[in-house]
C-alpha cells in the first residue's frame, strides 16, 4: 500500500477484517474516540498500541507504517 499513510492503512485493514472502530478499540483497550483519532490522523498510536492493532489486523506494525 505504498503512498498511503498510517491512518488510512489502519482503516483499510480494519474494514477488510470486518471490524468496526468500536470493536477494534475495545479489543486493544482504548476509547473508541481515540481509535477514530488514529484513523483521521489527528493523533498517532504509541508503539505498544500500534503493535496491538497490527496483531489484531493480521499484519506487522511495519506494514502499517510503510
Secondary structure, DSSP 8 states (H G I E B T S, - for coil): -TT--HHHHHHHHHHHTT--HHHHHHHHT--HHHHHHHHHTSS---HHHHHHHHHHHTS-HHHHH-
